[in-house]
Amino acid sequence: MAQACKADETRPIWRTETMPDSLNNPGTDHTPVLLRETLELLSCAPGGRYVDATLGLGGHAEAILECIQPDGFLLGLDRDEESLAIARARLAQYAGMFRLLHENFKNLPLVLNNTGITPVDGILVDLGISSYQLLSPARGFSFQSDAMLDMRMDTSQRLTAADLINSLAEDQLSRIIHRYGEERYARRIARAIVAARAKGAITRCSQLAELVRRAVPARRIPAIHPATRTFQALRIAVNQELDGLDEFLTETVSFLRPGGRFVVISFHSLEDRIVKRAFRALAGQCVCDRPPELCTCSRQPQAKLVTNRAIRPGETEVELNPRSRSARLRCVERLNVSGLGSLVPETIER
């Protein structure tokens, strides 16, 4: 394959772009996270075939298309139809080089089977919520807004955060907030929610944020907003973000050509633990807690670790894009079936 696309070291490769006003969408300033590292790890080159399984507003996809033109191809998936429309406008200059589909990234194996473009040279999955979704009042993701409690990434689905808040039993709410938000005051918060909804439905982000603020002991309020973890937990539950993630990662690597790269960007520890475990299992490492003599982990590697440790954004990127601060990037490379090659991780130095 031709020489891989390299980032210009003299300036940041990421850029912030406001989409045309004609789209009438607020909050479309978009800065793709860890873009330089993503391009280098994917080894994007002219003529390559790539997948952006979480297209968002198209920032990563635009950079990939720039590297693989004139005869490359990119398949883009996203579960948010509004984001797809914005991305399609952004990528218009590369018409004929891409195909965008309204799909959950977890359906990628089925999509690839149906499109017949495999094997591909690289796959990118960015598990974060986009700034567009977070800042769009109508989407109801932010505890800083007075929007309706929604939190659906795919607005065609029926279940919303308000449905969960107003229907689940106290112990169910507590489990969700504790498991997905890692919130130590989950029981206290769930109790406050049940007491408040007995007087009237909880329908707005501001209502829930205030309930959580009052439920958390004042002396224990952390540096982050006290409702941050609860809103994260509800978003994960509404969108089933962690369900089937391990299986998806394990299955998807088989659609790469030998030497192809799989890059995943996560934004909280729950996701990153799943990615880390799945990638180590793909590399033939033990991921169970059993003694060696009882281990049932497959030791037949399908991939090798390219990043031994998660890559984090540098100080410059965090300064330019504060929301990138929690991002973690991991990458594996598919191995040849017959010749497995070196299994030593190629640690990326910052």
Sequence and secondary structure as in RCSB ss.txt:
>XXXX:A:sequence
MAQACKADETRPIWRTETMPDSLNNPGTDHTPVLLRETLELLSCAPGGRYVDATLGLGGHAEAILECIQPDGFLL
GLDRDEESLAIARARLAQYAGMFRLLHENFKNLPLVLNNTGITPVDGILVDLGISSYQLLSPARGFSFQSDAMLD
MRMDTSQRLTAADLINSLAEDQLSRIIHRYGEERYARRIARAIVAARAKGAITRCSQLAELVRRAVPARRIPAIH
PATRTFQALRIAVNQELDGLDEFLTETVSFLRPGGRFVVISFHSLEDRIVKRAFRALAGQCVCDRPPELCTCSRQ
PQAKLVTNRAIRPGETEVELNPRSRSARLRCVERLNVSGLGSLVPETIER
>XXXX:A:secstr
        TTS S   B   GGG  S   B  TTHHHHHHHHT  TT EEEESS TTSHHHHHHHHHHTTT EEE
EEES HHHHHHHHHHTGGGTTSEEEEE  GGGHHHHHHHH   SEEEEEEE S  HHHHH GGG   TTS  BS 
  SSTTS   HHHHHHHS HHHHHHHHHHHH  TTHHHHHHHHHHHHTTS   BHHHHHHHHHHHS GGG  SS 
TTHHHHHHHHHHHHT STTHHHHHHHHGGGEEEEEEEEEEE SHHHHHHHHHHHHHHTT   SSS GGG      
 SEEES SS B   HHHHHH GGGGG EEEEEEE  SS     S      
